[in-house]
Amino acid sequence: MTEIVALGFGVSVFYLIFRIGAQMSSLNMQMKKMNDHLDRMAQHMGLPEHPINEELRELVREGRMVEAVKRTREVFGLSLVEAKQYVDGL
């Protein structure tokens, strides 16, 4: 009987972890879309871009892509993949 309860508890915990992970993924996607939208709005309104962008472009021109991605992560707090995508988008 206790084995069945333990199994049920384990399945419940696994399910909760899976659901939380799915929700976090969904929130990350929504946040990225919102950031992209805000970037387009700022560009449309003529607001200046983040000052780090020119430094990042210079690093890329010099072939220092890894350093540009690292700097992006430091400034914006992005994941490795997000920082790489940001630098690629410049």
N, CA and C of each residue as an Amber inpcrd file, in Angstrom:
protein
   270
   0.8140000  -1.1960000   0.0000000   0.0000000   0.0000000   0.0000000
   0.8620000   1.2660000   0.0000000   1.9110000   1.2850000   0.8250000
   2.7800000   2.4630000   0.8630000   3.5220000   2.6460000  -0.4490000
   3.7770000   1.5570000  -1.1540000   4.4560000   1.6560000  -2.4480000
   3.5710000   2.3620000  -3.4630000   2.2820000   2.0870000  -3.4020000
   1.3420000   2.7330000  -4.3170000   1.2610000   4.2280000  -4.0130000
   1.2270000   4.5750000  -2.7430000   1.1880000   5.9850000  -2.3410000
   2.4730000   6.6830000  -2.7830000   3.6020000   6.0310000  -2.5750000
   4.8880000   6.6120000  -2.9820000   4.9420000   6.7840000  -4.4950000
   4.4510000   5.8060000  -5.2310000   4.4270000   5.8950000  -6.6890000
   3.5250000   7.0500000  -7.1330000   2.3520000   7.1560000  -6.5130000
   1.4340000   8.2510000  -6.8350000   2.0510000   9.6010000  -6.5340000
   2.7440000   9.6910000  -5.4080000   3.4220000  10.9310000  -5.0440000
   4.5070000  11.2650000  -6.0640000   5.2830000  10.2630000  -6.4590000
   6.3490000  10.4820000  -7.4370000   5.8050000  10.9530000  -8.7760000
   4.7200000  10.3380000  -9.2170000   4.0970000  10.7370000 -10.4810000
   3.5740000  12.1690000 -10.3740000   2.9790000  12.5030000  -9.2360000
   2.4590000  13.8610000  -9.0310000   3.5740000  14.8950000  -9.0700000
   4.6790000  14.6020000  -8.4180000   5.8190000  15.5170000  -8.4120000
   6.3700000  15.6810000  -9.8290000   6.5170000  14.5800000 -10.5500000
   7.0040000  14.6320000 -11.9290000   6.0830000  15.4910000 -12.7840000
   4.7720000  15.3110000 -12.6300000   3.7960000  16.0770000 -13.3950000
   3.9170000  17.5710000 -13.0800000   4.0360000  17.9000000 -11.7990000
   4.1610000  19.3080000 -11.4090000   5.4240000  19.9400000 -11.9770000
   6.5130000  19.2130000 -11.9330000   7.7670000  19.7260000 -12.4920000
   7.6140000  19.9540000 -13.9880000   6.9930000  19.0160000 -14.6720000
   6.7660000  19.1450000 -16.1100000   5.9020000  20.3680000 -16.4130000
   4.8240000  20.5650000 -15.6610000   3.9180000  21.6900000 -15.8830000
   4.6150000  23.0270000 -15.6170000   5.3880000  23.0910000 -14.5520000
   6.1110000  24.3250000 -14.2330000   7.1080000  24.6490000 -15.3390000
   7.8090000  23.6310000 -15.8320000   8.7500000  23.8420000 -16.9310000
   8.0530000  24.3470000 -18.1790000   6.8950000  23.7800000 -18.4890000
   6.1390000  24.2110000 -19.6650000   5.6690000  25.6540000 -19.5070000
   5.2210000  26.0120000 -18.3110000   4.7720000  27.3810000 -18.0770000
   5.9340000  28.3680000 -18.1670000   7.0880000  27.9820000 -17.6530000
   8.2590000  28.8590000 -17.7360000   8.6620000  29.0720000 -19.1850000
   8.6080000  28.0180000 -19.9690000   8.9380000  28.1280000 -21.3850000
   7.9660000  29.0720000 -22.0870000   6.6990000  28.9290000 -21.7740000
   5.6820000  29.7930000 -22.3630000   5.9050000  31.2490000 -21.9650000
   6.2100000  31.4840000 -20.7030000   6.4680000  32.8500000 -20.2420000
   7.7030000  33.4410000 -20.9080000   8.7360000  32.6330000 -21.0930000
   9.9400000  33.1170000 -21.7700000   9.6280000  33.5310000 -23.1990000
   8.8110000  32.7360000 -23.8870000   8.4390000  33.0770000 -25.2640000
   7.6240000  34.3680000 -25.3020000   6.6860000  34.5110000 -24.3650000
   5.8830000  35.7320000 -24.3110000   6.7610000  36.9480000 -24.0300000
   7.7090000  36.7990000 -23.1170000   8.5930000  37.9060000 -22.7760000
   9.4600000  38.2900000 -23.9770000   9.9380000  37.3050000 -24.7190000
  10.7430000  37.5990000 -25.8990000   9.9170000  38.3620000 -26.9320000
   8.6770000  37.9380000 -27.1420000   7.8080000  38.6360000 -28.0860000
   7.5660000  40.0760000 -27.6410000   7.3590000  40.2660000 -26.3560000
   7.1420000  41.6170000 -25.8390000   8.3890000  42.4760000 -26.0260000
   9.5580000  41.9070000 -25.7640000  10.8030000  42.6550000 -25.9540000
  11.0030000  43.0180000 -27.4160000  10.7070000  42.0830000 -28.3130000
  10.8170000  42.3750000 -29.7450000   9.8600000  43.4980000 -30.1360000
   8.6540000  43.4340000 -29.6030000   7.6590000  44.4730000 -29.8920000
   8.1300000  45.8300000 -29.3630000   8.6510000  45.8470000 -28.1550000
   9.1660000  47.0970000 -27.5880000  10.3320000  47.6390000 -28.4050000
  11.1990000  46.7520000 -28.8790000  12.3180000  47.1960000 -29.7190000
  11.8110000  47.8430000 -31.0010000  10.8020000  47.2300000 -31.6260000
  10.2420000  47.8020000 -32.8560000   9.5790000  49.1550000 -32.5790000
   8.8800000  49.2510000 -31.4520000   8.2450000  50.5270000 -31.0900000
   9.2970000  51.6070000 -30.8590000  10.3550000  51.2640000 -30.1490000
  11.4190000  52.2350000 -29.8760000  12.0710000  52.6860000 -31.1730000
  12.2760000  51.7410000 -32.0840000  12.8830000  52.0740000 -33.3720000
  11.9490000  52.9900000 -34.1680000  10.6670000  52.6820000 -34.1540000
   9.6800000  53.4860000 -34.8750000   9.6000000  54.9060000 -34.3130000
   9.7440000  55.0300000 -33.0030000   9.6600000  56.3410000 -32.3520000
  10.9710000  57.1140000 -32.4430000  11.9960000  56.4820000 -32.9710000
  13.2710000  57.1640000 -33.1250000  14.0990000  57.2220000 -31.8590000
  13.7880000  56.3670000 -30.9030000  14.5770000  56.3360000 -29.6710000
  15.9430000  55.7190000 -29.9560000  16.9680000  56.2040000 -29.3020000
  18.3030000  55.6420000 -29.5480000  18.3930000  54.2060000 -29.0340000
  19.1950000  53.4010000 -29.7370000  19.3770000  52.0200000 -29.2950000
  20.3280000  51.9760000 -28.1040000  20.4110000  50.8320000 -27.5020000
  21.2690000  50.6600000 -26.3280000  22.7150000  50.9650000 -26.7220000
  23.4310000  51.7350000 -25.9060000  24.8030000  52.1290000 -26.2570000
  25.7550000  50.9460000 -26.4290000  25.4570000  49.8030000 -25.8410000
  26.3490000  48.6500000 -25.9440000  26.3750000  48.0800000 -27.3620000
  25.3340000  48.3560000 -28.1530000  25.2430000  47.7490000 -29.4790000
  26.4330000  48.0910000 -30.3700000  26.8990000  49.3220000 -30.3100000
  28.0460000  49.6920000 -31.1510000  29.3010000  48.9430000 -30.7150000
  29.4810000  48.7990000 -29.4170000  30.6200000  48.0220000 -28.9110000
  30.5300000  46.5710000 -29.3910000  29.3340000  46.0190000 -29.3620000
  29.1460000  44.6340000 -29.8050000  29.4240000  44.4900000 -31.2980000
  28.9540000  45.4590000 -32.0870000  29.2240000  45.4070000 -33.5330000
  30.7280000  45.4570000 -33.8090000  31.4320000  46.2840000 -33.0520000
  32.8840000  46.3890000 -33.2200000  33.5600000  45.0630000 -32.8910000
  33.1350000  44.4230000 -31.8160000  33.7030000  43.1190000 -31.4550000
  33.4570000  42.0950000 -32.5580000  32.2680000  42.1160000 -33.1400000
  31.9490000  41.1730000 -34.2210000  32.8070000  41.4690000 -35.4420000
  32.9620000  42.7470000 -35.7840000  33.8060000  43.1170000 -36.9390000
  35.2430000  42.6420000 -36.7540000  35.7040000  42.6550000 -35.4980000
  37.0720000  42.2170000 -35.2010000  37.1780000  40.6960000 -35.0950000
  36.0650000  40.0010000 -35.2950000  36.0860000  38.5410000 -35.2160000
  36.0540000  38.0110000 -33.7940000  35.6410000  38.8350000 -32.8510000
  35.6150000  38.4400000 -31.4360000  34.1770000  38.1510000 -31.0020000
  33.5520000  37.2070000 -31.7130000  32.1490000  36.8650000 -31.4920000
  31.9010000  36.3530000 -30.0750000  32.7960000  35.5020000 -29.5780000
  32.6120000  34.9330000 -28.2410000  32.5950000  36.0410000 -27.1970000
  33.4940000  36.9900000 -27.3450000  33.5390000  38.1060000 -26.4000000
  32.2850000  38.9720000 -26.5070000  31.7760000  39.1480000 -27.7270000
  30.5510000  39.9270000 -27.9170000  29.3660000  39.2470000 -27.2320000
  29.2770000  37.9320000 -27.3680000  28.1840000  37.1930000 -26.7290000
  28.3260000  37.2630000 -25.2120000  29.5450000  37.1170000 -24.7290000
  29.7870000  37.1900000 -23.2820000  29.3940000  38.5650000 -22.7430000
  29.7770000  39.6000000 -23.4530000  29.4530000  40.9740000 -23.0260000
  27.9410000  41.1910000 -23.0290000  27.2750000  40.6410000 -24.0360000
  25.8190000  40.7440000 -24.1180000  25.1650000  40.0830000 -22.9140000
  25.6620000  38.9140000 -22.5410000  25.1140000  38.2070000 -21.3830000
  25.3090000  39.0240000 -20.1090000  26.4730000  39.6580000 -19.9800000
  26.7600000  40.4630000 -18.7870000  25.8140000  41.6580000 -18.6790000
  25.5970000  42.3300000 -19.7980000  24.8150000  43.5650000 -19.7820000
  23.3140000  43.2910000 -19.6480000  22.8210000  42.3190000 -20.4130000
  21.3750000  42.0910000 -20.4680000  20.8920000  40.9230000 -19.6100000
  21.8060000  40.0980000 -19.1160000  21.3950000  38.9540000 -18.3070000
  20.6960000  37.8740000 -19.1110000  21.0820000  37.7190000 -20.3630000
  20.4530000  36.7350000 -21.2390000  21.1240000  35.3740000 -21.1100000
  20.4210000  34.3550000 -21.5840000  21.0280000  33.0290000 -21.6630000
  22.0260000  33.0350000 -22.8130000  22.8100000  31.9830000 -22.9090000
  23.8080000  31.8940000 -23.9740000  23.1440000  31.9470000 -25.3490000
  22.0780000  31.1950000 -25.5220000  21.3810000  31.1570000 -26.8150000
  20.7770000  32.5200000 -27.1350000  20.1370000  33.1410000 -26.1540000
  19.5230000  34.4510000 -26.3710000  20.5730000  35.5060000 -26.7080000
  21.7030000  35.4640000 -26.0200000  22.7720000  36.4290000 -26.2870000
  23.3290000  36.2400000 -27.6900000  23.5030000  34.9960000 -28.1050000
  24.0010000  34.7080000 -29.4610000  23.0100000  35.2310000 -30.4940000
  21.7260000  35.0120000 -30.2640000  20.7030000  35.5020000 -31.1850000
  20.6980000  37.0280000 -31.2250000  20.8880000  37.6570000 -30.0810000
  20.9220000  39.1180000 -30.0240000  22.0850000  39.6520000 -30.8570000
  23.2630000  39.0760000 -30.6520000  24.4510000  39.5260000 -31.3870000
  24.2760000  39.2490000 -32.8790000  23.7260000  38.0990000 -33.2300000
  23.4910000  37.7860000 -34.6430000  22.5200000  38.7770000 -35.2790000
  21.5850000  39.2930000 -34.4780000  20.5900000  40.2310000 -34.9910000
  21.1090000  41.6390000 -35.1980000  22.3070000  41.9120000 -34.6830000
  22.8750000  43.2460000 -34.8750000  23.3820000  43.3530000 -36.2910000
